[in-house]
Amino acid sequence: MKKLPTQVIEVDNEGLISLLGEKVTIFCLNYIYSGTLEGVNDKVIKLNNASIVYETGSFTDDTFKDAQKLPNALYLSVATIESFTQLKANK
């Protein structure tokens, strides 16, 4: 079997840290969350104005079809995050 050579290059201020203060959508193991990314460390992230997304609707729409606001800031375990992006406004 042939393998491609692997070279890992760490880039400063890339990934979640680059999105601090931005509205983000976080895809986790069981649920999707949306909110303003206010904190990042090696264990958890903090979302303010957070919502849990029960139904996305079309990804080309401006808002989620069913996103329920949460009453407080939300902390998510980094270990449960599958992917993240700036997908839709958290309305």
KADAGI-V830464 format. One record per residue. RES is the residue in three letters. PHI is phi in degrees with one decimal (999 if undefined). Layout:
BEGIN
RES_PHI, RES_PHI
END
This chain:
BEGIN
MET_999, LYS_-94.0, LYS_-124.7, LEU_-76.7, PRO_-65.2, THR_-113.0, GLN_-132.9, VAL_-99.5, ILE_-118.5, GLU_-85.0, VAL_-112.4, ASP_-65.1, ASN_55.8, GLU_-115.3, GLY_78.7, LEU_-59.0, ILE_-59.8, SER_-69.1, LEU_-102.2, LEU_-55.5, GLY_84.6, GLU_-100.5, LYS_-79.5, VAL_-130.2, THR_-119.4, ILE_-114.4, PHE_-95.3, CYS_-107.5, LEU_-55.5, ASN_-114.7, TYR_-133.9, ILE_-113.8, TYR_-125.0, SER_-138.0, GLY_168.3, THR_-90.5, LEU_-75.0, GLU_-109.3, GLY_-156.8, VAL_-143.0, ASN_-140.6, ASP_-76.3, LYS_-110.9, VAL_-139.3, ILE_-121.7, LYS_-119.1, LEU_-111.6, ASN_-98.6, ASN_49.4, ALA_-81.5, SER_-134.7, ILE_-100.5, VAL_-98.9, TYR_-91.7, GLU_-148.0, THR_-79.3, GLY_70.5, SER_-69.7, PHE_-69.4, THR_-87.8, ASP_-71.2, ASP_-75.8, THR_-131.8, PHE_-78.0, LYS_-67.4, ASP_-143.2, ALA_-124.7, GLN_-101.5, LYS_-64.5, LEU_-100.4, PRO_-74.6, ASN_-135.1, ALA_-60.8, LEU_-119.6, TYR_-107.9, LEU_-116.8, SER_-70.9, VAL_-59.4, ALA_-64.0, THR_-94.8, ILE_-78.9, GLU_-93.8, SER_-161.1, PHE_-152.1, THR_-164.8, GLN_-97.8, LEU_-96.2, LYS_-139.7, ALA_-68.8, ASN_-87.2, LYS_-106.7
END
